[in-house]
Amino acid sequence: MKAAELRQKSAEELKAELTENLQEQFKLRMQQAAGQLSRPSEMKRVRREIARIRTLMTEQKSAGEQG
């Protein structure tokens, strides 16, 4: 999901999206440890998605404190 799409979501929706991505990351790590990961690029995609969501959550939090 692109950052522009994520910016339109509320804080609660971002938390839900983050939880979903963290669960997906866990599943991918378990598959990788078992040697069953078919697409290693998924790890990179999920990791970046998590970082993107956390960045937006931080931006929203700092914007709320300032104004």
Distance bins in CASP14 RR format, pairs under 12 A and 6 or more apart:
PFRMAT RR
TARGET T0000
AUTHOR 0000-0000-0000
RMODE 2
METHOD distances of the structure
MODEL  1
1 7 0 0 0 0 0 1 0 0 0 0 0
1 8 0 0 0 0 0 1 0 0 0 0 0
1 9 0 0 0 0 1 0 0 0 0 0 0
1 13 0 0 0 0 0 1 0 0 0 0 0
1 14 0 0 0 0 0 1 0 0 0 0 0
1 17 1 0 0 1 0 0 0 0 0 0 0
1 18 0 0 0 0 0 1 0 0 0 0 0
1 20 0 0 0 0 0 1 0 0 0 0 0
1 21 0 0 0 0 1 0 0 0 0 0 0
1 45 0 0 0 0 0 1 0 0 0 0 0
1 46 0 0 0 0 0 1 0 0 0 0 0
1 48 0 0 0 0 0 1 0 0 0 0 0
1 49 1 0 0 1 0 0 0 0 0 0 0
1 50 0 0 0 0 0 1 0 0 0 0 0
1 52 1 0 0 1 0 0 0 0 0 0 0
1 53 0 0 0 0 1 0 0 0 0 0 0
1 56 0 0 0 0 0 1 0 0 0 0 0
2 8 0 0 0 0 0 1 0 0 0 0 0
2 9 0 0 0 0 0 1 0 0 0 0 0
2 48 0 0 0 0 0 1 0 0 0 0 0
2 49 0 0 0 0 0 1 0 0 0 0 0
2 52 0 0 0 0 1 0 0 0 0 0 0
2 53 0 0 0 0 0 1 0 0 0 0 0
2 56 0 0 0 0 0 1 0 0 0 0 0
3 9 0 0 0 0 0 1 0 0 0 0 0
3 14 0 0 0 0 0 1 0 0 0 0 0
3 48 0 0 0 0 0 1 0 0 0 0 0
3 49 0 0 0 0 0 1 0 0 0 0 0
3 51 0 0 0 0 0 1 0 0 0 0 0
3 52 1 0 1 0 0 0 0 0 0 0 0
3 53 0 0 0 0 1 0 0 0 0 0 0
3 54 0 0 0 0 0 1 0 0 0 0 0
3 55 0 0 0 0 1 0 0 0 0 0 0
3 56 1 0 0 1 0 0 0 0 0 0 0
3 59 0 0 0 0 1 0 0 0 0 0 0
4 52 0 0 0 0 0 1 0 0 0 0 0
4 56 0 0 0 0 0 1 0 0 0 0 0
5 13 0 0 0 0 0 1 0 0 0 0 0
5 14 0 0 0 0 0 1 0 0 0 0 0
5 17 0 0 0 0 0 1 0 0 0 0 0
5 49 0 0 0 0 0 1 0 0 0 0 0
5 52 0 0 0 0 0 1 0 0 0 0 0
5 53 0 0 0 0 0 1 0 0 0 0 0
5 56 0 0 0 0 0 1 0 0 0 0 0
6 13 0 0 0 0 1 0 0 0 0 0 0
6 14 1 0 0 1 0 0 0 0 0 0 0
6 15 0 0 0 0 0 1 0 0 0 0 0
6 16 0 0 0 0 0 1 0 0 0 0 0
6 17 1 0 0 1 0 0 0 0 0 0 0
6 18 0 0 0 0 0 1 0 0 0 0 0
6 21 0 0 0 0 0 1 0 0 0 0 0
6 49 0 0 0 0 1 0 0 0 0 0 0
6 50 0 0 0 0 0 1 0 0 0 0 0
6 51 0 0 0 0 0 1 0 0 0 0 0
6 52 1 0 0 1 0 0 0 0 0 0 0
6 53 1 0 0 1 0 0 0 0 0 0 0
6 54 0 0 0 0 0 1 0 0 0 0 0
6 55 0 0 0 0 1 0 0 0 0 0 0
6 56 1 0 1 0 0 0 0 0 0 0 0
6 57 0 0 0 0 1 0 0 0 0 0 0
6 59 0 0 0 0 0 1 0 0 0 0 0
6 60 0 0 0 0 0 1 0 0 0 0 0
7 13 0 0 0 0 0 1 0 0 0 0 0
7 14 0 0 0 0 1 0 0 0 0 0 0
7 52 0 0 0 0 0 1 0 0 0 0 0
7 53 0 0 0 0 0 1 0 0 0 0 0
7 55 0 0 0 0 0 1 0 0 0 0 0
7 56 1 0 0 1 0 0 0 0 0 0 0
7 57 0 0 0 0 0 1 0 0 0 0 0
7 59 0 0 0 0 1 0 0 0 0 0 0
7 60 0 0 0 0 1 0 0 0 0 0 0
7 63 0 0 0 0 0 1 0 0 0 0 0
8 14 0 0 0 0 0 1 0 0 0 0 0
8 17 0 0 0 0 0 1 0 0 0 0 0
8 56 0 0 0 0 0 1 0 0 0 0 0
8 60 0 0 0 0 0 1 0 0 0 0 0
9 15 0 0 0 0 1 0 0 0 0 0 0
9 16 0 0 0 0 1 0 0 0 0 0 0
9 17 1 0 0 1 0 0 0 0 0 0 0
9 18 0 0 0 0 0 1 0 0 0 0 0
9 52 0 0 0 0 0 1 0 0 0 0 0
9 53 0 0 0 0 1 0 0 0 0 0 0
9 56 0 0 0 0 1 0 0 0 0 0 0
9 57 0 0 0 0 0 1 0 0 0 0 0
9 60 0 0 0 0 1 0 0 0 0 0 0
10 16 0 0 0 0 1 0 0 0 0 0 0
10 17 0 0 0 0 0 1 0 0 0 0 0
10 56 0 0 0 0 0 1 0 0 0 0 0
10 57 0 0 0 0 0 1 0 0 0 0 0
10 60 0 0 0 0 1 0 0 0 0 0 0
11 17 0 0 0 0 0 1 0 0 0 0 0
11 18 0 0 0 0 0 1 0 0 0 0 0
11 53 0 0 0 0 0 1 0 0 0 0 0
11 56 0 0 0 0 1 0 0 0 0 0 0
11 57 1 0 0 1 0 0 0 0 0 0 0
11 58 0 0 0 0 0 1 0 0 0 0 0
11 59 0 0 0 0 0 1 0 0 0 0 0
11 60 1 0 0 1 0 0 0 0 0 0 0
11 61 0 0 0 0 1 0 0 0 0 0 0
11 63 0 0 0 0 0 1 0 0 0 0 0
11 64 0 0 0 0 0 1 0 0 0 0 0
12 18 0 0 0 0 0 1 0 0 0 0 0
12 19 0 0 0 0 0 1 0 0 0 0 0
12 57 0 0 0 0 0 1 0 0 0 0 0
12 60 0 0 0 0 0 1 0 0 0 0 0
13 19 0 0 0 0 0 1 0 0 0 0 0
13 20 0 0 0 0 0 1 0 0 0 0 0
13 53 0 0 0 0 1 0 0 0 0 0 0
13 56 0 0 0 0 0 1 0 0 0 0 0
13 57 0 0 0 0 0 1 0 0 0 0 0
13 60 0 0 0 0 0 1 0 0 0 0 0
14 20 0 0 0 0 0 1 0 0 0 0 0
14 21 0 0 0 0 0 1 0 0 0 0 0
14 49 0 0 0 0 0 1 0 0 0 0 0
14 50 0 0 0 0 0 1 0 0 0 0 0
14 52 0 0 0 0 0 1 0 0 0 0 0
14 53 1 0 1 0 0 0 0 0 0 0 0
14 54 0 0 0 0 1 0 0 0 0 0 0
14 55 0 0 0 0 0 1 0 0 0 0 0
14 56 1 0 0 1 0 0 0 0 0 0 0
14 57 1 0 1 0 0 0 0 0 0 0 0
14 58 0 0 0 0 0 1 0 0 0 0 0
14 59 0 0 0 0 0 1 0 0 0 0 0
14 60 1 0 0 1 0 0 0 0 0 0 0
14 61 0 0 0 0 0 1 0 0 0 0 0
15 21 0 0 0 0 0 1 0 0 0 0 0
15 22 0 0 0 0 0 1 0 0 0 0 0
15 53 0 0 0 0 1 0 0 0 0 0 0
15 54 0 0 0 0 0 1 0 0 0 0 0
15 56 0 0 0 0 0 1 0 0 0 0 0
15 57 1 0 0 1 0 0 0 0 0 0 0
15 60 0 0 0 0 0 1 0 0 0 0 0
15 61 0 0 0 0 0 1 0 0 0 0 0
16 22 0 0 0 0 0 1 0 0 0 0 0
16 23 0 0 0 0 0 1 0 0 0 0 0
16 53 0 0 0 0 0 1 0 0 0 0 0
16 57 0 0 0 0 0 1 0 0 0 0 0
17 23 0 0 0 0 0 1 0 0 0 0 0
17 24 0 0 0 0 0 1 0 0 0 0 0
17 46 0 0 0 0 0 1 0 0 0 0 0
17 49 0 0 0 0 1 0 0 0 0 0 0
17 50 0 0 0 0 1 0 0 0 0 0 0
17 52 0 0 0 0 1 0 0 0 0 0 0
17 53 1 0 1 0 0 0 0 0 0 0 0
17 54 0 0 0 0 0 1 0 0 0 0 0
17 56 0 0 0 0 1 0 0 0 0 0 0
17 57 0 0 0 0 1 0 0 0 0 0 0
18 24 0 0 0 0 0 1 0 0 0 0 0
18 25 0 0 0 0 0 1 0 0 0 0 0
18 46 0 0 0 0 0 1 0 0 0 0 0
18 49 0 0 0 0 1 0 0 0 0 0 0
18 50 1 0 0 1 0 0 0 0 0 0 0
18 51 0 0 0 0 0 1 0 0 0 0 0
18 52 0 0 0 0 1 0 0 0 0 0 0
18 53 1 0 1 0 0 0 0 0 0 0 0
18 54 1 0 0 1 0 0 0 0 0 0 0
18 55 0 0 0 0 0 1 0 0 0 0 0
18 56 0 0 0 0 1 0 0 0 0 0 0
18 57 1 0 0 1 0 0 0 0 0 0 0
18 58 0 0 0 0 0 1 0 0 0 0 0
19 25 0 0 0 0 0 1 0 0 0 0 0
19 26 0 0 0 0 0 1 0 0 0 0 0
19 50 0 0 0 0 0 1 0 0 0 0 0
19 53 0 0 0 0 1 0 0 0 0 0 0
19 54 0 0 0 0 0 1 0 0 0 0 0
20 26 0 0 0 0 0 1 0 0 0 0 0
20 27 0 0 0 0 0 1 0 0 0 0 0
20 46 0 0 0 0 1 0 0 0 0 0 0
20 49 0 0 0 0 1 0 0 0 0 0 0
20 50 0 0 0 0 0 1 0 0 0 0 0
20 53 0 0 0 0 1 0 0 0 0 0 0
21 27 0 0 0 0 0 1 0 0 0 0 0
21 28 0 0 0 0 0 1 0 0 0 0 0
21 42 0 0 0 0 0 1 0 0 0 0 0
21 43 0 0 0 0 0 1 0 0 0 0 0
21 45 0 0 0 0 1 0 0 0 0 0 0
21 46 1 0 1 0 0 0 0 0 0 0 0
21 47 0 0 0 0 1 0 0 0 0 0 0
21 48 0 0 0 0 1 0 0 0 0 0 0
21 49 1 0 1 0 0 0 0 0 0 0 0
21 50 1 0 1 0 0 0 0 0 0 0 0
21 51 0 0 0 0 1 0 0 0 0 0 0
21 52 0 0 0 0 1 0 0 0 0 0 0
21 53 1 0 0 1 0 0 0 0 0 0 0
21 54 0 0 0 0 1 0 0 0 0 0 0
22 28 0 0 0 0 0 1 0 0 0 0 0
22 29 0 0 0 0 0 1 0 0 0 0 0
22 46 0 0 0 0 1 0 0 0 0 0 0
22 47 0 0 0 0 0 1 0 0 0 0 0
22 49 0 0 0 0 0 1 0 0 0 0 0
22 50 1 0 0 1 0 0 0 0 0 0 0
22 51 0 0 0 0 0 1 0 0 0 0 0
22 53 0 0 0 0 1 0 0 0 0 0 0
22 54 0 0 0 0 0 1 0 0 0 0 0
23 29 0 0 0 0 0 1 0 0 0 0 0
23 30 0 0 0 0 0 1 0 0 0 0 0
23 46 0 0 0 0 1 0 0 0 0 0 0
23 50 0 0 0 0 0 1 0 0 0 0 0
24 30 0 0 0 0 0 1 0 0 0 0 0
24 31 0 0 0 0 0 1 0 0 0 0 0
24 42 0 0 0 0 1 0 0 0 0 0 0
24 43 0 0 0 0 1 0 0 0 0 0 0
24 45 0 0 0 0 1 0 0 0 0 0 0
24 46 1 0 1 0 0 0 0 0 0 0 0
24 47 0 0 0 0 0 1 0 0 0 0 0
24 49 0 0 0 0 1 0 0 0 0 0 0
24 50 0 0 0 0 1 0 0 0 0 0 0
25 31 0 0 0 0 0 1 0 0 0 0 0
25 32 0 0 0 0 0 1 0 0 0 0 0
25 37 0 0 0 0 0 1 0 0 0 0 0
25 42 0 0 0 0 1 0 0 0 0 0 0
25 43 1 0 0 1 0 0 0 0 0 0 0
25 44 0 0 0 0 0 1 0 0 0 0 0
25 45 0 0 0 0 1 0 0 0 0 0 0
25 46 1 0 1 0 0 0 0 0 0 0 0
25 47 1 0 0 1 0 0 0 0 0 0 0
25 48 0 0 0 0 0 1 0 0 0 0 0
25 49 0 0 0 0 1 0 0 0 0 0 0
25 50 1 0 0 1 0 0 0 0 0 0 0
25 51 0 0 0 0 0 1 0 0 0 0 0
25 53 0 0 0 0 0 1 0 0 0 0 0
26 32 0 0 0 0 0 1 0 0 0 0 0
26 33 0 0 0 0 0 1 0 0 0 0 0
26 43 0 0 0 0 0 1 0 0 0 0 0
26 46 0 0 0 0 1 0 0 0 0 0 0
26 47 0 0 0 0 0 1 0 0 0 0 0
26 50 0 0 0 0 0 1 0 0 0 0 0
27 33 0 0 0 0 0 1 0 0 0 0 0
27 34 0 0 0 0 0 1 0 0 0 0 0
27 36 0 0 0 0 0 1 0 0 0 0 0
27 37 0 0 0 0 1 0 0 0 0 0 0
27 42 0 0 0 0 1 0 0 0 0 0 0
27 43 0 0 0 0 0 1 0 0 0 0 0
27 46 0 0 0 0 1 0 0 0 0 0 0
28 34 0 0 0 0 0 1 0 0 0 0 0
28 35 0 0 0 0 0 1 0 0 0 0 0
28 36 0 0 0 0 0 1 0 0 0 0 0
28 37 1 0 0 1 0 0 0 0 0 0 0
28 38 0 0 0 0 0 1 0 0 0 0 0
28 39 0 0 0 0 1 0 0 0 0 0 0
28 40 0 0 0 0 1 0 0 0 0 0 0
28 41 0 0 0 0 0 1 0 0 0 0 0
28 42 1 0 1 0 0 0 0 0 0 0 0
28 43 1 0 1 0 0 0 0 0 0 0 0
28 44 0 0 0 0 0 1 0 0 0 0 0
28 45 0 0 0 0 1 0 0 0 0 0 0
28 46 1 0 0 1 0 0 0 0 0 0 0
28 47 0 0 0 0 1 0 0 0 0 0 0
28 49 0 0 0 0 0 1 0 0 0 0 0
28 50 0 0 0 0 0 1 0 0 0 0 0
29 35 0 0 0 0 0 1 0 0 0 0 0
29 36 0 0 0 0 0 1 0 0 0 0 0
29 37 0 0 0 0 1 0 0 0 0 0 0
29 40 0 0 0 0 0 1 0 0 0 0 0
29 42 0 0 0 0 0 1 0 0 0 0 0
29 43 1 0 0 1 0 0 0 0 0 0 0
29 46 0 0 0 0 1 0 0 0 0 0 0
29 47 0 0 0 0 0 1 0 0 0 0 0
30 36 0 0 0 0 1 0 0 0 0 0 0
30 37 0 0 0 0 1 0 0 0 0 0 0
30 43 0 0 0 0 0 1 0 0 0 0 0
31 37 1 0 1 0 0 0 0 0 0 0 0
31 38 1 0 0 1 0 0 0 0 0 0 0
31 39 0 0 0 0 1 0 0 0 0 0 0
31 40 0 0 0 0 1 0 0 0 0 0 0
31 42 0 0 0 0 1 0 0 0 0 0 0
31 43 0 0 0 0 1 0 0 0 0 0 0
31 46 0 0 0 0 0 1 0 0 0 0 0
32 38 0 0 0 0 0 1 0 0 0 0 0
32 39 0 0 0 0 0 1 0 0 0 0 0
32 40 1 0 0 1 0 0 0 0 0 0 0
32 41 0 0 0 0 0 1 0 0 0 0 0
32 42 0 0 0 0 1 0 0 0 0 0 0
32 43 1 0 0 1 0 0 0 0 0 0 0
32 44 0 0 0 0 0 1 0 0 0 0 0
32 46 0 0 0 0 0 1 0 0 0 0 0
33 43 0 0 0 0 0 1 0 0 0 0 0
37 43 1 0 0 1 0 0 0 0 0 0 0
37 44 0 0 0 0 0 1 0 0 0 0 0
37 46 0 0 0 0 0 1 0 0 0 0 0
39 45 0 0 0 0 1 0 0 0 0 0 0
39 46 0 0 0 0 0 1 0 0 0 0 0
40 46 0 0 0 0 0 1 0 0 0 0 0
40 47 0 0 0 0 0 1 0 0 0 0 0
41 47 0 0 0 0 0 1 0 0 0 0 0
41 48 0 0 0 0 0 1 0 0 0 0 0
42 48 0 0 0 0 0 1 0 0 0 0 0
42 49 0 0 0 0 0 1 0 0 0 0 0
43 49 0 0 0 0 0 1 0 0 0 0 0
43 50 0 0 0 0 0 1 0 0 0 0 0
44 50 0 0 0 0 0 1 0 0 0 0 0
44 51 0 0 0 0 0 1 0 0 0 0 0
45 51 0 0 0 0 0 1 0 0 0 0 0
45 52 0 0 0 0 0 1 0 0 0 0 0
46 52 0 0 0 0 0 1 0 0 0 0 0
46 53 0 0 0 0 0 1 0 0 0 0 0
47 53 0 0 0 0 0 1 0 0 0 0 0
47 54 0 0 0 0 0 1 0 0 0 0 0
48 54 0 0 0 0 0 1 0 0 0 0 0
48 55 0 0 0 0 0 1 0 0 0 0 0
49 55 0 0 0 0 0 1 0 0 0 0 0
49 56 0 0 0 0 0 1 0 0 0 0 0
50 56 0 0 0 0 0 1 0 0 0 0 0
50 57 0 0 0 0 0 1 0 0 0 0 0
51 57 0 0 0 0 0 1 0 0 0 0 0
51 58 0 0 0 0 0 1 0 0 0 0 0
52 58 0 0 0 0 0 1 0 0 0 0 0
52 59 0 0 0 0 0 1 0 0 0 0 0
53 59 0 0 0 0 0 1 0 0 0 0 0
53 60 0 0 0 0 0 1 0 0 0 0 0
54 60 0 0 0 0 0 1 0 0 0 0 0
54 61 0 0 0 0 0 1 0 0 0 0 0
55 61 0 0 0 0 0 1 0 0 0 0 0
55 62 0 0 0 0 0 1 0 0 0 0 0
56 62 0 0 0 0 0 1 0 0 0 0 0
56 63 0 0 0 0 0 1 0 0 0 0 0
57 63 0 0 0 0 0 1 0 0 0 0 0
57 64 0 0 0 0 0 1 0 0 0 0 0
58 64 0 0 0 0 0 1 0 0 0 0 0
58 65 0 0 0 0 0 1 0 0 0 0 0
59 65 0 0 0 0 0 1 0 0 0 0 0
59 66 0 0 0 0 0 1 0 0 0 0 0
60 66 0 0 0 0 0 1 0 0 0 0 0
60 67 0 0 0 0 0 1 0 0 0 0 0
61 67 0 0 0 0 0 1 0 0 0 0 0
END
